[in-house]
Amino acid sequence: MLVNANEILRDGKVIQFNINNLEWTKWILEECNRLHNNVILGVSSNAIKYMGGPNVVALMVKGLLMDLDIRIKVCLHLDHGKDINICKECIDAGFTSVMFDGSLMELNDNISITKEVKEYASLFNVTVEGEVGVIGGELPSISLVKRYVDETSVDMVAVALGTVHGYGHMDIDWSLLDEVQKEIDVPLVLHGGSGISNDVLRLFVDKGIAKININTDLQSAFSKAIRNFLETNSDVYDPRKIIGFGEKALKKEVSSKLSVLDGR
């Protein structure tokens, strides 16, 4: 069932797995359905362009939900939308959640455009995520986070805590997370969840993170499996067989990350 992020977060904490093609979407849905875990499918603007556009992505997900008989709750979420136009395009196409990322803007501009996105999204029962501070860069003050959340009425907020996108050096500010968790009422989102051990991810969950975003760890597991396959199967040319060899590795990584939520 396709729902917005609020519907999923009411049931508990959740992992957002980013999708990059049909196969990833299918495999993530199958594994989450098998384990009875609701899921947020995140799609970056570049991934949307790669797959053909917002309508292609939305129709693909809706088709897979029907044909695979997916019984869990699924949210289709624009990840890091950089302007109001891509947010509106995704909403119009049938996405159930969008992120406006104005983290590199002046705070007033970030607030102003986030409010516009929220106003439009509310017409379609679509949830909105915002970002304060810069992931992999400057961390925000608690007063800045409070002002942003209060003035925008976002449904969830990503606060820069010292993690990074992809793999790289992290310097996590646990005290900032503790302070934000106490002062902010909306669900907190962790960007840059890849490259972090499951034990540390569990600590994030224990300290109040409601949504963890995972992409690079899936990319790494998938690409390693494909490389290993091609090294010993250079005569295989069917793309279905080549890409399909990544299924087991990707599903294993999905299952591992989901274990963070239930202590497996």
C-alpha positions in Angstrom: 0.0 0.0 0.0 1.4 3.4 -1.0 1.2 5.9 1.9 2.9 9.0 3.0 5.7 9.0 5.5 3.5 9.9 8.5 1.5 6.8 8.0 4.7 4.7 8.2 6.3 6.6 11.1 3.1 6.2 13.2 3.9 2.4 13.2 7.5 2.9 14.3 11.0 3.8 13.0 11.9 3.1 9.5 14.8 2.6 7.0 14.8 4.6 3.8 16.4 2.6 1.0 17.3 4.6 -2.1 16.4 3.0 -5.4 18.3 3.4 -8.7 16.6 1.1 -11.1 13.8 -1.4 -11.5 15.7 -4.3 -10.1 16.7 -2.5 -6.9 13.1 -1.4 -6.4 11.8 -4.9 -6.9 14.3 -6.6 -4.6 13.9 -4.0 -1.8 10.2 -4.4 -1.9 10.4 -8.2 -1.9 12.8 -8.3 1.1 10.9 -5.8 3.2 7.7 -7.6 2.4 9.2 -10.9 3.4 10.4 -9.4 6.7 7.2 -7.5 7.3 9.0 -4.1 7.5 7.4 -1.0 6.2 9.8 0.9 3.9 10.5 4.3 2.5 11.8 4.2 -1.1 14.0 7.3 -1.6 14.8 8.6 -5.1 17.3 11.3 -5.8 16.8 13.8 -8.6 19.6 12.2 -10.5 18.1 8.8 -10.1 14.8 10.1 -11.3 16.4 11.5 -14.4 18.3 8.2 -15.0 15.1 6.2 -14.8 13.2 8.5 -17.2 11.4 11.0 -15.0 9.0 11.2 -12.0 6.1 9.6 -13.8 8.1 6.6 -14.8 9.3 6.1 -11.2 5.9 6.5 -9.6 4.2 4.2 -12.1 6.9 1.6 -11.8 6.5 1.5 -8.0 2.7 1.4 -8.2 2.9 -1.5 -10.7 5.4 -3.5 -8.6 3.2 -3.1 -5.5 0.3 -4.7 -7.4 2.1 -7.3 -9.4 4.3 -8.5 -6.4 1.3 -8.4 -4.0 3.2 -6.2 -1.6 1.3 -6.1 1.8 3.5 -3.7 3.8 3.2 0.1 3.8 5.4 1.8 1.3 6.3 5.5 0.9 7.7 6.9 -2.3 10.0 9.8 -1.3 11.9 12.4 -3.3 15.4 12.6 -1.7 17.2 16.0 -1.7 14.9 17.9 -4.0 16.9 21.1 -4.6 14.1 23.4 -5.9 10.4 23.7 -5.6 9.8 22.6 -9.2 11.2 19.1 -8.8 9.1 18.8 -5.6 5.9 19.7 -7.4 6.7 17.5 -10.3 7.1 14.5 -8.0 4.0 15.3 -6.1 2.0 15.6 -9.4 3.4 12.3 -10.5 2.2 10.5 -7.4 5.1 10.5 -5.0 3.7 10.4 -1.4 6.6 12.3 0.2 9.2 14.9 -0.8 12.3 16.4 0.7 13.2 20.0 0.0 16.9 20.5 0.6 17.6 24.2 1.1 20.5 23.5 3.4 23.0 25.5 1.3 20.7 28.5 1.3 20.4 31.3 3.8 18.1 30.3 6.5 15.3 32.7 5.6 15.3 31.4 2.0 15.4 27.8 3.2 12.4 28.5 5.4 10.5 30.4 2.8 10.7 27.8 0.0 10.1 24.9 2.4 6.9 26.6 3.4 5.9 26.8 -0.2 6.6 23.1 -0.7 4.7 22.3 2.4 1.7 24.3 1.3 1.5 22.6 -2.1 2.2 19.1 -0.6 -0.6 19.5 1.9 -3.1 19.7 -1.0 -2.3 16.1 -1.9 -1.7 14.6 1.6 2.1 14.4 0.8 4.6 14.7 3.6 7.6 17.0 3.5 11.1 16.6 4.9 13.5 19.5 5.4 17.1 19.8 6.2 19.0 22.1 8.6 22.8 22.3 8.6 24.8 20.7 5.9 25.4 16.9 5.8 29.1 16.5 5.8 29.6 20.2 6.6 28.5 22.8 9.0 26.3 21.7 12.0 23.4 23.9 13.1 22.6 25.4 16.5 19.6 24.1 18.3 18.0 27.5 18.1 18.3 27.4 14.3 16.7 23.9 14.2 13.8 25.0 16.4 13.2 28.1 14.3 13.2 26.1 11.0 10.8 23.4 12.3 8.4 25.9 14.0 8.2 28.2 10.9 7.9 25.5 8.2 5.8 22.9 9.9 7.7 20.1 8.2 6.7 16.6 8.9 10.3 15.4 9.5 13.7 17.1 9.6 17.2 16.0 8.8 19.7 17.7 11.1 23.4 17.6 10.2 25.1 15.6 13.0 28.5 14.9 11.5 27.7 12.0 9.2 28.6 12.2 5.5 27.0 11.1 2.2 28.9 8.1 0.8 32.0 7.0 2.7 34.2 9.4 4.5 35.4 10.7 7.8 32.6 11.2 10.4 32.7 13.3 13.5 29.3 12.7 15.1 28.0 15.3 17.5 26.0 13.1 20.0 25.3 16.0 22.3 23.6 17.9 19.5 21.4 14.9 18.8 20.5 14.6 22.4 19.6 18.3 22.5 17.6 18.2 19.3 15.7 15.1 20.4 14.6 16.9 23.6 13.6 20.1 21.9 12.0 19.0 18.6 8.7 17.2 18.3 8.9 16.1 14.6 10.6 12.8 13.5 14.4 13.1 13.1 16.1 11.8 10.0 19.7 10.5 9.7 21.3 11.2 6.3 24.6 9.5 5.6 23.6 6.2 7.2 26.0 4.1 5.1 29.5 3.3 6.4 28.2 3.1 10.0 28.1 -0.1 11.9 24.8 -1.6 12.9 25.6 -1.1 16.6 26.1 2.6 16.0 22.9 2.8 13.9 21.1 1.2 16.8 22.5 3.9 19.1 21.1 6.5 16.7 17.7 4.8 16.9 17.9 4.6 20.7 18.6 8.3 20.8 15.6 9.3 18.8 16.4 9.0 15.1 13.1 7.9 13.4 14.3 7.4 9.8 17.7 6.2 8.6 18.7 6.8 5.0 20.8 4.1 3.2 22.1 4.2 -0.3 25.9 3.8 -0.6 26.0 0.5 1.3 23.6 -0.9 -1.2 25.6 0.4 -4.1 28.8 -1.1 -2.6 27.3 -4.6 -2.0 25.6 -4.7 -5.4 28.6 -3.5 -7.4 31.0 -5.9 -5.6 28.7 -8.9 -6.4 28.5 -7.9 -10.1 32.3 -7.4 -10.4 32.9 -10.9 -8.8 30.4 -12.4 -11.2 31.9 -10.8 -14.3 35.5 -11.8 -13.3 34.5 -15.5 -13.7 31.7 -15.3 -16.2 33.2 -13.1 -19.0 31.1 -15.0 -21.6 27.8 -14.0 -20.1 26.1 -11.2 -22.1 22.5 -11.3 -21.0 22.0 -8.2 -18.9 19.3 -9.9 -16.8 21.8 -12.5 -15.7 24.5 -9.9 -15.0 22.3 -7.5 -13.0 20.4 -10.4 -11.4 23.6 -11.7 -9.8 23.4 -8.6 -7.5 20.1 -9.6 -6.0 21.3 -11.9 -3.2 24.0 -9.3 -2.0 21.5 -6.4 -2.1 18.8 -8.3 -0.2 21.4 -9.4 2.4 22.3 -5.8 2.9 18.7 -4.7 3.2 18.0 -7.4 5.8 21.1 -6.4 7.8 20.0 -2.8 7.9 16.5 -3.7 8.9 17.9 -5.6 11.8 18.8 -2.3 13.4 15.1 -1.6 14.0 14.2 -4.9 15.7 17.4 -6.0 17.4 18.1 -8.9 15.1 
